[in-house]
Amino acid sequence: MFKVGVITASDKGSSGQREDKSGELIVGMVEAKGYKVERKIIVPDEEEIILQELISMADDLKVDLILTTGGTGFSLRDVMPEATAKVCHRMANGIAEAIRSNSLQITPRGMLSRGVAGIRNQTLIVNLPGSPKAVRESLDYILDSIHHGLEILKGETSECGS
């Protein structure tokens, strides 16, 4: 069973002015697939706070997967991709490209997502969009492949299946 951390980046959500529907949706979707959510948190759109939480989940809690939602757009406060890139040792560009490619099949605005994905030690970090609809579409599209990637990252299977 893979351990998961969920981070929602939202100024309004972190101050209690908005319900975190996207973070709750992520929790429900990964738990339905048998993952164990170790920590779920809402943080303001502050790069230093996001950095600290990503590092804590990866290095202290040692979760296998961190899924983030929010903070991937064009707003000056949207800094999730920058924070994620700073903590990752290796990038996993194909995951973010797949999310955008899938989103573009639904809306041309999918091109406006700046989300990234990468690996810190043995933790995969994936930025998801902020809206519940886009979270569901993205996670539905990538979760099975992510599972296989985690098996490879953890040494539970090989890349070629042999």
Secondary structure by P-SEA (a helix, b strand, c coil): cbbbbbbbbccccccccccaaaaaaaaaaaaaacccccccccccccaaaaaaaaaaaaccccccbbbbcccccccccccaaaaaaaaccccaaaaaaaaaaaaaaccccccccbbbbbbcccbbbbbbcccaaaaaaaaaacaaaaaaaaaaaacccccccc
